[in-house]
Amino acid sequence: MTISITRAKQLKPKPDQAKLGFGTQFTDHMFNMDYAPDTGWHNPRIEPYAPIVMDPATMVLHYGQAVFEGLKAYRTSSGRIQLFRPLDNFRRMNRSSDILCIPRIDESFALEALKALLKLEQDWVPGVTGTSLYIRPTIIATDPFLGVRASHTYRFFIILSPVGAYYAEGFNPVKILVEKEHVRAAVGGTGEAKTPGNYAASLLAGQKAHDAGYTQVLWLDGVERRFIEEVGAMNIFFVIGAELITPILQGSILPGITRDTVLQLGRQWGLKVTERRIAIDEVLQAADAGTLREAFGSGTAAVISPVGQIKYGQRVVTVGDGKVGELSSRFYNAITDIQYGRSPDSQGWVTPVE
């Protein structure tokens, strides 16, 4: 398919790169493509960023049939723009689409479309340390119909946003609250898909955590309420003794790309890396025994987010000495050095935008 390009007649002023927040400003153009049963995915186009006009009965508004992804474009010190594992994002998007009964996209074509959009918007990729251009590919159901079934038509779009640090704390330890009452997902549901409903299900608990002074919620499994799953916007890792542990993927946890990056790097470094079920009681016992050395989250937005404090019920546990841990720093530096081109990419993770 040929991607048509319609340029914006008036360009927006670029934001101050030293004052970037997260997800509040958007570039001049976006990518759009449509799906219909008789034509498949068609009409790929780059056009000015604009509202999407919808019928009030559009199915995504009523039944939440949608998937999305999150990745970033980075500017290196030489001025080159590059992506980190972008095909993995589009592969995961297709897995999410399978769960939500959404037609698959051609992953290679989606990457081609993204690169074309980035070339047009290259001046929006910030160059200040710690900044990047956040990328949000999304698919929504577009049938105007009130009735519970999969839509027949869809819109795939990509929008771009220049961003700074995801958390106000930056690369400093955050405090997380273990959620005992609410459940985000269960095995057999949509927990492993990156779909808006999963995030809607997290809002109430997340708001309660914020009100109590905590940055994120740490979710437990939906059946026994014992086994740790993930943080609101991140996968979670614990360093207990000499073991790096993360909850195993069983259908209710998002298969994070940064999570997989940490696992691969940890094994290359010769660490004892384990994917398994880990109960909150095991973490508390490790804290009592003095063997809970570190905890950190992993995700595209923050990359690595050290955890300095965990609250479970009335108990508050300080992780390690409450400061950024050695492995947290090592993973953060290793990953961001590859993303920003400061270290060679021996894994084939980097895709240049040429």
C-alpha positions in Angstrom: 0.0 0.0 0.0 1.1 3.5 -0.7 1.0 6.0 2.2 -0.5 9.4 1.1 0.7 12.5 2.9 -1.3 15.7 3.5 0.8 18.3 5.3 -0.6 20.7 7.9 -1.0 24.2 6.6 0.0 25.7 10.0 2.5 24.2 12.3 2.4 24.3 16.1 5.2 26.0 18.1 7.6 23.5 19.5 7.6 23.1 23.3 10.5 24.0 25.6 12.4 20.7 25.8 13.6 21.5 29.3 10.0 21.7 30.6 8.4 18.7 28.9 5.8 16.7 30.9 4.2 13.5 29.7 1.4 13.1 27.2 0.1 16.7 27.2 1.4 18.0 23.8 1.1 16.5 20.4 2.8 16.9 17.0 1.4 18.4 13.8 0.5 15.1 12.0 -0.9 11.7 12.7 -1.2 8.4 10.8 -4.6 6.9 10.0 -5.7 3.7 8.3 -9.2 2.0 8.1 -10.5 -1.5 8.0 -13.6 -2.9 6.3 -14.5 -6.5 5.7 -14.5 -6.3 1.9 -11.3 -4.3 1.6 -9.3 -5.2 4.7 -6.9 -2.6 6.0 -6.8 0.2 3.5 -6.3 4.0 2.8 -3.1 4.5 4.8 -2.4 8.2 5.2 -0.5 10.8 7.1 -2.5 13.9 7.7 -2.8 16.9 10.1 -3.4 15.9 13.7 -7.2 16.4 14.2 -10.1 15.2 16.2 -11.7 11.9 15.1 -15.4 12.5 14.3 -17.6 9.7 15.6 -21.3 8.7 15.5 -22.6 8.7 19.1 -23.3 5.0 18.6 -19.7 4.1 17.7 -19.0 0.8 19.3 -15.7 1.6 21.0 -17.6 4.2 23.1 -20.0 1.6 24.4 -18.2 -1.7 24.5 -14.5 -0.7 24.7 -13.2 -2.7 21.8 -9.8 -1.2 21.4 -6.1 -1.9 21.8 -3.1 0.3 21.9 0.7 0.4 22.3 3.4 2.6 23.7 6.9 3.1 22.4 9.4 5.9 22.0 11.7 7.5 19.4 15.1 8.7 20.7 17.5 11.3 19.4 21.2 10.3 19.8 24.1 12.7 20.4 24.8 12.6 16.7 21.2 13.7 15.9 20.1 10.3 14.6 16.6 9.2 15.5 16.1 5.6 16.5 13.4 3.2 17.8 13.8 0.5 20.4 12.3 -2.9 19.6 9.4 -1.4 17.6 8.4 -4.7 15.9 7.9 -6.2 19.3 5.3 -3.5 20.0 3.4 -4.3 16.8 3.6 -8.0 17.5 2.2 -7.5 21.0 -0.5 -5.2 19.5 -1.6 -8.1 17.2 -1.7 -10.5 20.2 -3.9 -7.9 22.0 -6.1 -7.6 18.9 -6.6 -11.4 18.9 -8.0 -11.2 22.4 -10.3 -8.3 21.5 -11.5 -9.8 18.1 -9.8 -7.0 16.1 -8.2 -7.8 12.7 -4.5 -8.0 12.7 -2.3 -5.4 11.1 0.7 -6.1 8.9 3.5 -5.5 11.4 6.2 -4.6 8.9 3.8 -2.1 7.2 2.9 -0.6 10.5 6.6 0.0 11.2 7.0 1.5 7.7 4.1 3.8 8.4 5.6 4.8 11.8 8.9 5.6 10.2 7.3 7.7 7.5 5.4 9.7 10.2 8.6 10.2 12.2 10.5 11.4 9.2 7.9 14.1 8.7 7.8 15.0 12.4 11.6 14.6 13.1 11.9 18.2 14.4 9.5 17.1 17.3 12.0 14.5 18.6 13.6 16.3 21.6 17.3 16.1 22.2 17.6 17.1 25.9 18.9 14.3 28.2 16.0 12.1 29.4 13.5 13.3 26.8 12.0 11.4 23.9 9.0 11.3 21.5 6.3 9.0 22.8 4.4 7.0 20.2 0.9 5.8 20.7 -0.5 3.4 18.1 -4.2 2.6 18.6 -7.0 0.6 17.0 -10.6 1.3 17.8 -13.9 -0.3 16.7 -15.9 2.1 14.5 -19.2 0.5 13.7 -22.2 2.8 14.6 -24.1 0.0 16.4 -25.7 -0.7 19.8 -25.3 -4.4 20.4 -22.7 -6.6 21.9 -20.6 -8.1 19.1 -17.3 -7.5 17.5 -17.3 -4.5 15.2 -16.9 -4.9 11.4 -14.9 -1.7 10.8 -11.9 -0.2 12.6 -9.6 2.7 12.6 -5.8 2.4 13.2 -4.0 5.6 14.1 -0.7 6.7 15.5 -0.1 9.9 17.4 3.1 11.4 18.7 3.9 13.4 21.9 7.3 14.9 23.0 7.8 13.8 26.7 10.1 14.2 29.7 10.1 12.0 32.8 7.0 9.9 33.4 7.1 10.2 37.2 7.6 13.5 39.0 10.2 11.7 41.1 12.3 11.0 38.0 14.8 8.2 38.5 14.3 8.1 42.3 12.5 5.5 44.4 8.7 5.6 44.3 6.3 4.3 47.0 3.8 1.6 46.0 0.7 0.4 47.8 -0.3 -3.2 47.7 -4.0 -3.4 46.7 -6.0 -5.9 48.9 -9.6 -5.0 47.9 -9.8 -4.3 44.2 -8.8 -6.7 41.3 -7.5 -5.5 38.0 -7.5 -8.8 36.0 -7.8 -12.5 36.2 -6.5 -15.4 34.2 -8.8 -16.1 31.3 -9.7 -12.4 31.0 -8.1 -9.5 29.1 -5.3 -8.8 31.6 -2.5 -9.7 29.2 -3.9 -7.4 26.4 -3.0 -3.8 26.2 -6.6 -2.6 26.1 -8.2 0.5 27.6 -10.6 -1.5 29.8 -7.7 -2.8 31.9 -6.6 0.7 32.7 -10.1 1.8 33.5 -10.3 -1.1 36.0 -7.2 0.3 37.8 -8.4 3.9 38.2 -10.2 3.7 41.5 -7.5 1.8 43.3 -4.9 4.1 41.7 -6.7 7.2 43.0 -6.9 5.8 46.5 -3.2 5.1 46.4 -2.4 8.6 45.2 -4.7 10.1 47.9 -2.7 8.1 50.5 0.6 9.4 49.1 1.7 6.5 47.0 2.8 6.6 43.4 1.4 3.3 42.1 -0.7 0.3 43.1 0.9 -3.2 43.3 -1.7 -5.7 42.1 -2.2 -9.2 43.6 -3.8 -12.1 41.7 -7.6 -12.0 41.3 -8.3 -15.4 42.9 -6.2 -15.9 46.0 -5.2 -12.2 46.5 -1.7 -13.5 47.5 0.5 -13.6 44.4 2.1 -10.4 43.0 1.2 -9.6 39.5 2.3 -6.1 38.3 2.3 -2.4 39.2 -0.3 -0.1 37.6 1.9 1.1 34.7 4.8 -1.4 35.0 5.9 -4.9 35.4 7.7 -5.6 38.8 11.0 -7.1 39.8 12.4 -8.1 43.2 16.0 -8.8 44.1 15.9 -11.3 47.0 19.3 -12.5 48.1 21.2 -13.2 44.8 18.0 -13.9 42.8 16.2 -11.5 40.4 12.5 -12.5 40.5 9.5 -11.3 38.4 6.0 -12.8 38.3 5.5 -15.3 35.6 3.2 -14.6 32.7 0.0 -16.6 33.1 -2.5 -14.6 31.1 -3.3 -11.8 33.5 -0.1 -9.8 33.3 1.0 -7.6 30.4 4.0 -9.1 28.6 6.2 -6.0 28.9 8.9 -5.4 26.3 11.1 -3.6 28.9 10.4 -6.6 31.2 11.8 -9.0 28.5 14.8 -6.7 28.0 15.6 -6.8 31.7 15.3 -10.6 31.7 17.6 -11.0 28.6 20.2 -8.6 30.0 20.1 -10.2 33.5 20.8 -13.6 32.0 23.6 -12.3 29.8 25.2 -10.8 32.9 25.1 -14.1 34.7 22.5 -13.2 37.2 20.1 -15.8 38.7 16.9 -14.8 36.9 13.6 -16.4 37.8 10.1 -16.0 36.4 7.7 -17.6 38.9 4.8 -16.9 41.2 5.9 -14.8 44.2 3.6 -14.2 47.1 3.5 -10.8 48.9 4.2 -12.8 52.1 7.6 -13.9 50.6 8.5 -10.3 50.0 7.6 -9.3 53.5 9.5 -12.3 54.9 12.5 -11.3 52.8 12.3 -7.8 54.2 12.2 -9.2 57.8 15.3 -11.4 57.0 17.2 -8.5 55.4 17.4 -10.3 52.1 15.1 -7.9 50.1 17.8 -6.0 48.4 15.8 -4.2 45.7 12.5 -3.8 43.9 11.9 -1.9 40.7 9.3 -1.5 38.0 10.0 -1.8 34.3 8.0 -0.2 31.4 8.4 1.9 28.3 7.3 5.2 30.0 9.8 5.2 32.9 12.2 2.4 31.7 13.2 1.4 35.2 11.6 2.8 38.3 13.2 1.9 41.7 10.8 1.1 44.5 11.8 2.5 47.9 8.7 1.7 50.0 5.9 -0.9 49.9 2.8 -0.7 52.0 0.7 -3.8 52.7 -2.2 -3.2 55.1 -0.9 -1.4 58.0 2.7 -2.5 57.4 5.2 -0.3 55.6 8.4 -1.9 54.3 11.5 0.0 53.2 13.2 -1.7 50.3 16.9 -2.1 50.8 18.1 1.3 52.3 15.3 3.2 50.5 17.6 4.4 47.9 18.2 3.5 44.2 19.7 0.0 44.1 22.7 -1.2 42.3 20.8 -3.4 39.8 18.2 -0.8 39.2 20.9 1.7 38.2 22.7 -0.9 36.1 19.6 -1.9 34.1 18.5 1.7 33.7 21.8 2.8 32.4 22.3 -0.3 30.1 18.9 0.1 28.5 18.9 3.9 28.1 22.5 3.8 26.8 21.3 1.5 24.0 18.1 3.6 23.4 20.1 6.8 23.1 23.0 5.3 21.1 25.5 5.8 23.9 26.3 2.0 23.8 26.5 -0.4 20.9 23.4 -2.5 20.2 24.6 -6.1 20.2 21.1 -7.5 20.3 19.6 -6.0 17.2 17.1 -4.0 19.3 17.6 -0.6 17.7 15.8 0.4 14.5 17.1 3.7 12.9 14.6 6.0 11.3 16.3 6.7 8.0 
